[in-house]
Amino acid sequence: MYTNFNLVIGNSFGSKILFFNGKTVNHYTMHDLTAAENVVTDTGFDLNRTTIIYIHGWNQSFSSKSSRAIVNAYITNGQYNILVLDWSTASSGIFPLVESRVDECSRII
């Protein structure tokens, strides 16, 4: 069961949700953050599995070395739905600017 999030308040800054549905970090589907509920209809998403949501840090992206290492570890385990929030556009820049964007993005999450 999932909730319909049609009433979105906030700014996603182009953020995406990636669902890793294969055996490598190169196999994923991507959804706009404002339509993230569609992930549950992706091939391979299993409602009976624990879902991991990884959110990268400041001035990083889902393709950064540290993000890929963490996602790869979960893929190797094979027991999880793995979601990554790619908010790289919003997370880039000087820290006070990025900090001001966190609240807007979190309203959607």
SVG drawing of the C-alpha trace seen along z (x, -y; Angstrom):
<svg xmlns="http://www.w3.org/2000/svg" viewBox="-3 -31 38 42">
<polyline fill="none" stroke="black" stroke-width="0.4" points="0.0,0.0 1.3,-3.5 0.0,-7.0 -1.0,-9.3 1.2,-12.4 -0.7,-14.7 -0.5,-17.7 3.2,-18.6 4.4,-21.6 8.0,-22.5 10.6,-22.6 12.3,-19.5 15.0,-21.4 14.9,-18.7 15.6,-15.9 15.1,-12.3 14.4,-9.0 16.4,-6.1 15.3,-2.5 18.1,0.0 16.6,3.0 19.5,5.0 22.7,6.6 24.9,3.5 24.8,-0.2 24.1,-0.8 20.7,0.8 18.0,-1.6 14.8,-3.4 14.5,-7.1 11.5,-9.1 11.0,-12.8 10.9,-13.3 7.4,-14.7 6.2,-11.4 8.2,-9.1 5.2,-7.0 5.4,-5.4 8.5,-3.5 6.3,-0.8 5.1,0.2 8.6,0.7 9.6,4.2 11.5,5.8 10.1,3.6 9.0,6.1 6.7,4.8 7.8,7.6 11.4,6.4 12.9,3.8 13.4,0.6 16.6,-1.4 16.6,-5.1 20.1,-6.5 20.5,-10.3 23.9,-11.6 25.6,-14.5 26.6,-18.0 28.2,-18.6 27.8,-14.9 25.5,-13.0 24.2,-9.5 27.2,-8.8 29.8,-9.8 32.3,-7.2 30.9,-6.9 27.3,-6.7 28.1,-4.0 30.0,-2.0 27.1,-2.0 24.5,-1.1 26.8,1.6 27.0,3.1 23.2,3.3 22.9,4.7 25.5,7.4 23.4,8.4 20.4,8.8 17.7,8.5 16.6,4.9 14.6,2.4 17.3,-0.3 16.2,-3.8 18.6,-6.8 17.5,-10.4 19.6,-12.3 19.3,-15.9 22.6,-16.9 21.4,-20.2 20.1,-21.3 23.1,-19.9 25.6,-21.8 27.0,-25.2 28.1,-27.0 26.9,-25.4 24.5,-28.2 22.8,-28.1 22.4,-24.4 21.2,-24.4 18.4,-26.8 17.2,-24.3 17.0,-21.3 13.7,-22.4 12.1,-22.8 13.3,-19.3 12.3,-17.7 8.7,-18.9 8.4,-16.6 10.2,-13.6"/>
</svg>
